[in-house]
Amino acid sequence: MRVRREVKLNSSTIYLELASLGVTVQGTLVGRDRVDAVVISKGQTQKAIILRGDLYPVVLTKLPAGPMTRDRLRSLLLLSQAPAIGVGWSFVRGTRTVLVDGVRSLVCRRQ
């Protein structure tokens, strides 16, 4: 099965289609750092504002050196004030590890 992917950037208009997910995003570049968009998923349309730039403050506090653990990842998440964080690594001999924490996405339903 061939998956159709399409992205178009034409002047101030943006069109993004993720056929395998059933999602289409149509937007207009409003300013240097803002796109007003409409997201269509499963037949439902939702307005969205997409902003470019750092949405979370850069924190200069660093954790002391040491191995990555779930507790250390949680500390990094709290320091960053981001909604979610993830790390992953692998070794030549095949050991792979992925750690994630936080909330990746929320579904908002209208009442």
Buried (B, 14 or more C-beta within 10 A) or exposed (E): EEEEEEEEEEEEEBBBBBEEEEEBBBBEBEEEEBBBBEBBEEEEEEEEEBEEEEEEEEEEEEEEEEEBEEEBBBBBBEBBEBEEBEEEEEEEEEEEEEBEBBEEEEEEEEE
